[in-house]
Amino acid sequence: MEYAENGDMFDKITQMKKSNKYFNEDEIWSIIYELLHGLYAIHQLNINHRDIKSANIFITKDNNIKLGDLNVSKVAHNGLLYTQTGTP
């Protein structure tokens, strides 16, 4: 488990709203790009996240995006989804 020094996206959005600031377009595209790469990586392992929200998108000290909280994720076997602890 990695520690995300800069918190999560929910906290960042809340801070931005309080200070009346906005994300710039390059920052938004960077976040989307990294998030989609993370989703692609877990989908290659036949894992579906099922709980993507701003509170589960973590930001490292280098402002890298990490997708976390896979507690309700499902693993696909033969086209069906199963919890991570259960296998067919």
DSSP file (Angstrom, degrees, kcal/mol; ACC not computed):
  #  RESIDUE AA STRUCTURE BP1 BP2  ACC     N-H-->O    O-->H-N    N-H-->O    O-->H-N    TCO  KAPPA ALPHA  PHI   PSI    X-CA   Y-CA   Z-CA
    1    1 A M              0   0    0      0, 0.0     2,-0.2     0, 0.0     0, 0.0   0.000 360.0 360.0 360.0 125.2    0.0    0.0    0.0
    2    2 A E        -     0   0    0      1,-0.0     2,-0.5     2,-0.0     0, 0.0  -0.601 360.0-124.6 -90.2 153.0    1.5    3.3   -1.1
    3    3 A Y        -     0   0    0     -2,-0.2     2,-1.0    55,-0.0     3,-0.1  -0.864  14.1-146.9 -98.0 128.7    1.0    6.6    0.8
    4    4 A A    >   -     0   0    0     -2,-0.5     3,-1.8     1,-0.2    56,-0.2  -0.811  11.0-168.9 -97.6  99.5   -0.5    9.4   -1.2
    5    5 A E  T 3  S+     0   0    0     -2,-1.0    55,-0.2     1,-0.3    -1,-0.2   0.790  83.3  50.9 -60.5 -32.0    1.2   12.5    0.3
    6    6 A N  T 3  S-     0   0    0     53,-1.8    -1,-0.3     1,-0.3    54,-0.2   0.182 105.1-131.7 -96.5  18.2   -1.1   15.0   -1.5
    7    7 A G    <   -     0   0    0     -3,-1.8    52,-3.0    52,-0.2    -1,-0.3  -0.348  40.4 -43.7  76.3-149.2   -4.3   13.3   -0.4
    8    8 A D  B  >  -A   58   0A   0     50,-0.3     4,-1.9    -3,-0.1    50,-0.2  -0.710  49.2-104.3-120.4 172.0   -7.1   12.4   -2.8
    9    9 A M  H  > S+     0   0    0     48,-2.7     4,-2.7    45,-0.9    46,-0.2   0.830 116.9  59.9 -66.4 -32.8   -9.0   14.2   -5.6
   10   10 A F  H  > S+     0   0    0     44,-1.2     4,-2.4    47,-0.2    -1,-0.2   0.939 107.7  45.3 -60.2 -46.7  -12.0   14.9   -3.4
   11   11 A D  H  > S+     0   0    0      2,-0.2     4,-2.6     1,-0.2    -2,-0.2   0.900 112.8  51.3 -62.4 -41.3   -9.8   16.9   -1.0
   12   12 A K  H  X S+     0   0    0     -4,-1.9     4,-2.4     2,-0.2    -2,-0.2   0.917 110.7  47.6 -64.2 -43.1   -8.1   18.7   -3.9
   13   13 A I  H  X S+     0   0    0     -4,-2.7     4,-2.4     2,-0.2    -1,-0.2   0.916 112.1  50.6 -63.1 -42.8  -11.5   19.7   -5.5
   14   14 A T  H  X S+     0   0    0     -4,-2.4     4,-2.2    -5,-0.2    -2,-0.2   0.915 111.0  48.2 -61.2 -44.1  -12.8   20.9   -2.1
   15   15 A Q  H  X S+     0   0    0     -4,-2.6     4,-2.0     1,-0.2    -1,-0.2   0.906 111.3  50.6 -62.5 -42.4   -9.6   23.0   -1.6
   16   16 A M  H  <>S+     0   0    0     -4,-2.4     5,-2.8     1,-0.2     4,-0.3   0.911 110.5  49.1 -63.4 -42.2   -9.9   24.5   -5.0
   17   17 A K  H ><5S+     0   0    0     -4,-2.4     3,-1.0     3,-0.2    -1,-0.2   0.908 110.4  50.9 -63.9 -41.8  -13.6   25.4   -4.5
   18   18 A K  H 3<5S+     0   0    0     -4,-2.2    -1,-0.2     1,-0.3    -2,-0.2   0.867 114.2  43.2 -63.9 -36.7  -12.8   27.0   -1.1
   19   19 A S  T 3<5S-     0   0    0     -4,-2.0    -1,-0.3    -5,-0.2    -2,-0.2   0.378 111.6-121.7 -91.4   4.9  -10.1   29.1   -2.7
   20   20 A N  T < 5 +     0   0    0     -3,-1.0     2,-0.2    -4,-0.3    -3,-0.2   0.871  66.6 136.1  58.9  40.4  -12.2   29.9   -5.7
   21   21 A K      < -     0   0    0     -5,-2.8     2,-0.3    -6,-0.2    -1,-0.2  -0.697  41.9-144.1-113.3 167.6   -9.6   28.4   -8.1
   22   22 A Y        -     0   0    0     -2,-0.2     2,-0.2    -3,-0.1    -9,-0.0  -0.927  21.7-108.0-129.7 153.6   -9.9   26.1  -11.1
   23   23 A F        -     0   0    0     -2,-0.3     2,-0.2     1,-0.1   -10,-0.0  -0.568  39.0-122.5 -71.8 143.2   -7.9   23.3  -12.6
   24   24 A N     >  -     0   0    0     -2,-0.2     4,-2.0     1,-0.1     3,-0.3  -0.540  24.2-109.4 -84.3 161.5   -6.1   24.3  -15.8
   25   25 A E  H  > S+     0   0    0      1,-0.2     4,-2.5     2,-0.2     5,-0.2   0.869 116.5  54.0 -60.7 -40.4   -6.9   22.2  -18.9
   26   26 A D  H  > S+     0   0    0      1,-0.2     4,-2.0     2,-0.2    -1,-0.2   0.894 108.6  50.1 -61.9 -39.1   -3.4   20.6  -19.0
   27   27 A E  H  > S+     0   0    0     -3,-0.3     4,-2.2     2,-0.2    -1,-0.2   0.899 110.2  50.2 -66.1 -41.2   -3.8   19.4  -15.4
   28   28 A I  H  X S+     0   0    0     -4,-2.0     4,-2.5     1,-0.2    -2,-0.2   0.929 111.5  47.7 -62.7 -46.1   -7.3   17.9  -16.2
   29   29 A W  H  X S+     0   0    0     -4,-2.5     4,-2.5     1,-0.2    -1,-0.2   0.871 110.6  52.4 -64.5 -36.5   -6.0   16.1  -19.2
   30   30 A S  H  X S+     0   0    0     -4,-2.0     4,-2.4    -5,-0.2    -1,-0.2   0.917 110.2  47.8 -64.5 -43.3   -3.0   14.7  -17.3
   31   31 A I  H  X S+     0   0    0     -4,-2.2     4,-2.5     2,-0.2    -2,-0.2   0.931 113.7  46.9 -62.5 -46.7   -5.3   13.4  -14.5
   32   32 A I  H  X S+     0   0    0     -4,-2.5     4,-2.6     2,-0.2     5,-0.2   0.912 111.5  51.9 -62.3 -43.0   -7.7   11.8  -17.1
   33   33 A Y  H  X S+     0   0    0     -4,-2.5     4,-1.9     1,-0.2    -2,-0.2   0.936 113.2  43.1 -59.5 -49.2   -4.7   10.2  -18.9
   34   34 A E  H  X S+     0   0    0     -4,-2.4     4,-2.0     1,-0.2    -1,-0.2   0.889 113.6  51.9 -67.0 -38.9   -3.2    8.7  -15.8
   35   35 A L  H  X S+     0   0    0     -4,-2.5     4,-2.3    -5,-0.2    -2,-0.2   0.917 110.0  48.6 -63.4 -43.9   -6.6    7.5  -14.5
   36   36 A L  H  X S+     0   0    0     -4,-2.6     4,-2.5     1,-0.2    -1,-0.2   0.857 109.2  53.2 -66.2 -34.6   -7.3    5.8  -17.8
   37   37 A H  H  X S+     0   0    0     -4,-1.9     4,-2.1    -5,-0.2    -1,-0.2   0.895 109.4  49.2 -66.1 -38.8   -3.9    4.1  -17.8
   38   38 A G  H  X S+     0   0    0     -4,-2.0     4,-2.1     2,-0.2    -2,-0.2   0.918 111.8  48.1 -64.5 -43.5   -4.6    2.8  -14.3
   39   39 A L  H  X S+     0   0    0     -4,-2.3     4,-2.4     1,-0.2    -2,-0.2   0.908 110.4  52.0 -62.8 -42.2   -8.0    1.5  -15.4
   40   40 A Y  H  X S+     0   0    0     -4,-2.5     4,-1.9     1,-0.2    -1,-0.2   0.913 107.9  52.7 -59.9 -42.6   -6.5   -0.1  -18.5
   41   41 A A  H  X S+     0   0    0     -4,-2.1     4,-0.6     1,-0.2    -2,-0.2   0.918 112.9  42.0 -62.5 -45.1   -3.9   -1.9  -16.3
   42   42 A I  H ><>S+     0   0    0     -4,-2.1     5,-2.3     1,-0.2     3,-0.6   0.844 111.4  55.8 -74.0 -29.9   -6.5   -3.4  -14.0
   43   43 A H  H ><5S+     0   0    0     -4,-2.4     3,-1.8     1,-0.2    -1,-0.2   0.844  99.9  60.0 -67.8 -31.5   -8.8   -4.3  -16.9
   44   44 A Q  H 3<5S+     0   0    0     -4,-1.9    -1,-0.2     1,-0.3    -2,-0.2   0.760 104.7  50.5 -64.0 -23.5   -5.8   -6.3  -18.4
   45   45 A L  T <<5S-     0   0    0     -4,-0.6    -1,-0.3    -3,-0.6    -2,-0.2   0.252 122.9-110.9 -94.0  11.0   -5.9   -8.3  -15.2
   46   46 A N  T < 5S+     0   0    0     -3,-1.8    30,-3.5     1,-0.2     2,-0.5   0.836  73.3 139.1  61.0  36.6   -9.7   -8.8  -15.7
   47   47 A I  E   < -C   75   0B   0     -5,-2.3     2,-0.5    28,-0.2    28,-0.2  -0.944  39.3-159.3-112.7 130.7  -10.5   -6.7  -12.7
   48   48 A N  E     -C   74   0B   0     26,-3.1    26,-2.5    -2,-0.5    -9,-0.0  -0.937   8.3-151.6-106.9 129.9  -13.4   -4.2  -12.7
   49   49 A H        -     0   0    0     -2,-0.5    23,-0.2    24,-0.2    -1,-0.1   0.946  14.7-175.0 -69.7 -52.1  -13.1   -1.4  -10.1
   50   50 A R        +     0   0    0     23,-0.1    -1,-0.1     1,-0.1    20,-0.0   0.416  68.1  64.2  71.6   3.0  -16.8   -0.7   -9.5
   51   51 A D        +     0   0    0     18,-0.1     2,-0.6     2,-0.1    20,-0.1  -0.183  59.5 159.0-147.8  49.7  -16.2    2.3   -7.1
   52   52 A I        +     0   0    0      3,-0.1     2,-0.3    15,-0.0    17,-0.1  -0.665  19.5 134.7 -80.4 119.5  -14.5    5.0   -9.1
   53   53 A K    >   -     0   0    0     -2,-0.6     3,-1.9     1,-0.0     4,-0.2  -0.952  69.1 -93.9-155.0 167.5  -15.1    8.4   -7.4
   54   54 A S  G >  S+     0   0    0     -2,-0.3   -44,-1.2     1,-0.3     3,-1.2   0.808 121.1  59.7 -60.6 -30.6  -12.9   11.4   -6.5
   55   55 A A  G 3  S+     0   0    0      1,-0.2    -1,-0.3   -46,-0.2    -3,-0.1   0.652 104.5  51.4 -72.7 -13.7  -12.3   10.0   -3.0
   56   56 A N  G <  S+     0   0    0     -3,-1.9    12,-2.9    -5,-0.1     2,-0.6   0.242  89.2  88.5-106.0  11.3  -10.7    6.9   -4.5
   57   57 A I  E <   - B   0  67A   0     -3,-1.2   -48,-2.7    10,-0.2   -47,-0.2  -0.941  67.4-161.8-109.4 110.8   -8.3    8.8   -6.8
   58   58 A F  E     -AB   8  66A   0      8,-3.3     8,-2.7    -2,-0.6     2,-0.5  -0.634   9.8-145.9-100.9 152.5   -5.1    9.5   -4.8
   59   59 A I  E     - B   0  65A   0    -52,-3.0   -53,-1.8    -2,-0.2   -52,-0.2  -0.967  12.4-149.3-121.1 123.1   -2.3   12.0   -5.5
   60   60 A T    >   -     0   0    0      4,-2.4     3,-1.9    -2,-0.5   -56,-0.1  -0.225  36.8 -96.0 -81.7 176.1    1.3   11.3   -4.7
   61   61 A K  T 3  S+     0   0    0      1,-0.3    -1,-0.1     2,-0.1   -57,-0.1   0.768 128.9  53.4 -64.5 -24.2    3.9   13.9   -3.7
   62   62 A D  T 3  S-     0   0    0      2,-0.1    -1,-0.3     0, 0.0     3,-0.1   0.239 122.0-109.7 -91.3  12.5    5.0   14.0   -7.4
   63   63 A N    <   +     0   0    0     -3,-1.9     2,-0.3     1,-0.2    -2,-0.1   0.765  68.0 151.1  61.2  29.3    1.3   14.7   -8.4
   64   64 A N        -     0   0    0    -30,-0.0    -4,-2.4     1,-0.0     2,-0.4  -0.651  44.8-123.2 -83.8 149.4    1.0   11.3  -10.0
   65   65 A I  E     -B   59   0A   0     -2,-0.3     2,-0.4    -6,-0.2    -6,-0.2  -0.799  26.7-173.7 -98.3 133.1   -2.5    9.8   -9.9
   66   66 A K  E     -B   58   0A   0     -8,-2.7    -8,-3.3    -2,-0.4     2,-0.5  -0.993  18.8-139.5-126.9 132.4   -3.2    6.4   -8.3
   67   67 A L  E     +B   57   0A   0     -2,-0.4   -10,-0.2   -10,-0.2     2,-0.2  -0.804  37.3 168.8 -90.3 125.1   -6.5    4.6   -8.4
   68   68 A G        +     0   0    0    -12,-2.9   -12,-0.1    -2,-0.5   -13,-0.0  -0.592  32.7  65.2-128.4-173.0   -7.2    3.0   -5.0
   69   69 A D        +     0   0    0     -2,-0.2     3,-0.4     1,-0.1    -1,-0.1   0.993  41.8 172.6  58.6  73.7   -9.8    1.3   -2.8
   70   70 A L    >   +     0   0    0      1,-0.2     3,-1.5     2,-0.1    -1,-0.1   0.064  38.6 119.3 -94.4  23.6  -10.4   -2.0   -4.7
   71   71 A N  T 3  S+     0   0    0      1,-0.3    -1,-0.2   -20,-0.1    13,-0.2   0.828  82.1  35.3 -61.5 -33.8  -12.5   -3.4   -1.9
   72   72 A V  T 3  S+     0   0    0     -3,-0.4    -1,-0.3   -23,-0.2    -2,-0.1   0.179  91.2 127.4-106.0  18.1  -15.6   -3.8   -4.1
   73   73 A S    <   -     0   0    0     -3,-1.5    11,-0.8   -22,-0.1     2,-0.4  -0.303  47.6-143.2 -71.5 159.6  -13.7   -4.7   -7.3
   74   74 A K  E     -CD  48  83B   0    -26,-2.5   -26,-3.1     9,-0.2     2,-0.5  -0.947   2.9-138.7-126.4 146.2  -14.7   -7.8   -9.2
   75   75 A V  E     -CD  47  82B   0      7,-3.8     7,-2.7    -2,-0.4     2,-0.4  -0.890  21.8-133.6-103.8 132.6  -12.5  -10.3  -11.1
   76   76 A A  E     + D   0  81B   0    -30,-3.5     2,-0.4    -2,-0.5     5,-0.2  -0.733  26.7 173.4 -90.9 130.7  -13.9  -11.5  -14.4
   77   77 A H  E >  S- D   0  80B   0      3,-2.9     3,-2.0    -2,-0.4    -2,-0.0  -0.985  73.5 -15.0-134.0 123.4  -13.8  -15.3  -15.2
   78   78 A N  T 3  S-     0   0    0     -2,-0.4     3,-0.1     1,-0.3    -1,-0.1   0.849 129.3 -52.1  53.4  38.6  -15.5  -16.6  -18.3
   79   79 A G  T 3  S+     0   0    0      1,-0.3     2,-0.3     0, 0.0    -1,-0.3   0.452 118.9 105.6  81.5   0.1  -17.4  -13.4  -18.8
   80   80 A L  E <   -D   77   0B   0     -3,-2.0    -3,-2.9    -5,-0.0     2,-0.4  -0.842  66.3-126.8-112.4 151.1  -18.8  -13.3  -15.3
   81   81 A L  E     +D   76   0B   0     -2,-0.3     2,-0.3    -5,-0.2    -5,-0.2  -0.820  27.4 178.1-101.5 135.5  -17.7  -11.1  -12.4
   82   82 A Y  E     -D   75   0B   0     -7,-2.7    -7,-3.8    -2,-0.4     5,-0.0  -0.930  36.2 -97.1-129.1 153.6  -16.7  -12.5   -9.0
   83   83 A T  E     -D   74   0B   0     -2,-0.3     3,-0.4    -9,-0.2    -9,-0.2  -0.282  41.2-109.0 -63.9 159.4  -15.5  -10.8   -5.8
   84   84 A Q  S    S+     0   0    0    -11,-0.8    -1,-0.1     1,-0.2   -10,-0.1   0.830 118.2  48.2 -62.6 -31.8  -11.7  -10.8   -5.4
   85   85 A T  S    S+     0   0    0      2,-0.0     2,-0.4     0, 0.0    -1,-0.2   0.766 105.8  66.9 -81.2 -24.2  -11.9  -13.4   -2.6
   86   86 A G        -     0   0    0     -3,-0.4   -11,-0.2     2,-0.0    -4,-0.1  -0.790  59.5-176.1-102.1 140.3  -14.2  -15.8   -4.4
   87   87 A T              0   0    0     -2,-0.4    -3,-0.0    -5,-0.0    -4,-0.0  -0.949 360.0 360.0-128.4 152.8  -13.4  -17.8   -7.5
   88   88 A P              0   0    0      0, 0.0    -2,-0.0     0, 0.0    -1,-0.0   0.499 360.0 360.0 -68.8 360.0  -15.6  -20.0   -9.5
